[in-house]
Amino acid sequence: MTTNIISLYAGTYGSTGSSGDGGPYQSALYDNLGRIALDQVNNLMYIVDTNRIRMINRTSGIVSAFAGTGSCGTFTGPGVATSVRFQCSLLYVAVDNNNNRVFIADHCKLY
């Protein structure tokens, strides 16, 4: 009989939040996590985290902001990804087969 073990991959036991960008993904704080997408070589992990997308670089071990501010708002057109305010709440994230684009969806738009 095989025993399946679940262990903590990222985050801190008993703590939530949205901090730690630029540091180790294991000790960053996460809040209201949603969908996860991996690039085609399983190096970059994109995570929906409270109205923004965070990216874990599995080679360097660093988590960073990828898109969104974390605050709700109205998307008004092209802009710097980390400055965009998405409509509440983000639902999906996906990476195309060539690792050229990351797609993000909320309740009524696809980015």
ABEGO torsion letter per residue (X at the ends): XBBBBBBBABEBBGBBEBBGBGBBAAABBBBGBBBBBBBAAGABBBBBBGGBBBBBBAAAGBBBBABEAGBBBBBAEBBBAAABBBBOBBABBBBBAAGABBBBBBAABBX
